Amino acid sequence: AHSCNVFFYNVGLRLGIEKISVWARKFGLGNRTGIDLPYEKKGIVPDAGWKKKHTKRPWFSGDTLNTSIGQGYLRGTPIQAVVAISAFANGGYIVRPHMLKRIGQKDTVFINRDYLNISSYNLDVVREGLHDVVYSASGTAHLLDSLGLDIAGKTGTAQNAGLPHGWFVGFFPYKSPKYSMCVLLENAGSSHKALEVAYKFLAQLQEDGLIGRK
């Protein structure tokens, strides 16, 4: 709820980079999602072997700390973030995304999904944390509370050579999810700018009658 780096530093050190990288890949990072668009990037999920191959240097604990909060050598795309957050909305499945569902009455794609085999308890722990991001008064995405859409999600401020990128990923309604979303603003300065865009976008959908309050 509070985007506490120190907490995830400690979790990351306890897990180690090998477990982190294995599970990051299971959630779809470091691999193309298979979406029906050209030029999709794989991104990078680093580990000791990757760093040795690409930089000729050993892996350090500081690299694990950076990776545990999505920094350092880790590279991901907005569509990968949507696929990953959707696993907490759909009960633990990684689903291949598509741009077009059907033409008229004819389905254009088959649903391809892989089960992560994560316990319902662990899924619920993360889901509750994602919900608190929006609905706790001190949550980092509390701005979205007033929309009444029962959103769960996560903010992110990603450092880079210029101003940080602003991220927000989420899904709603919390109890019976129908939608997932991702907002990425390059060089926005902070995640709050991404939240502002998410708020305006969702508010416009409400005004147009495309989505309703919970």
C-alpha angles and dihedrals in degrees: 000000000000099000091235109188094191092060092053092043088061094044090049093052091049092050099041127216096278094061091041093052094046092053094041088058092047088057089054103261116137091026135083112256091219094237112167095253127101128249098025113174123226097214122206133280104186129209136160093281093049093050093048091050097046103033104020088230132114125252116261133198088248089062089055090050091052093047092048090065096039096262135109116046095348115118126185139165131228092248090052088052090052091050091049097047090046090063088070091049098049102042101267108318129133105217128196107237124226133193096216127039103183145344110223105317095335119100111225099196141035119231109252116189140158123210114231093203093224117157117255088237093059092044090051093050091056093041091054090050091050090050091051089055087071106024102040109091088231095042117127093238098041088128089080094056094088093060090075093221097123093236127186120194152120135255124214136188108197118198120219139153093292130026114333120267118244120226138184125174125176151136137223155244090028099215097040107019119206103159138044125190144181130196119191121179113186114223092356092142097234144010090259090076089055089050091054090054091047090050094050092045094050093042089054091051089052092048090051091051094242094122131020136211117273 
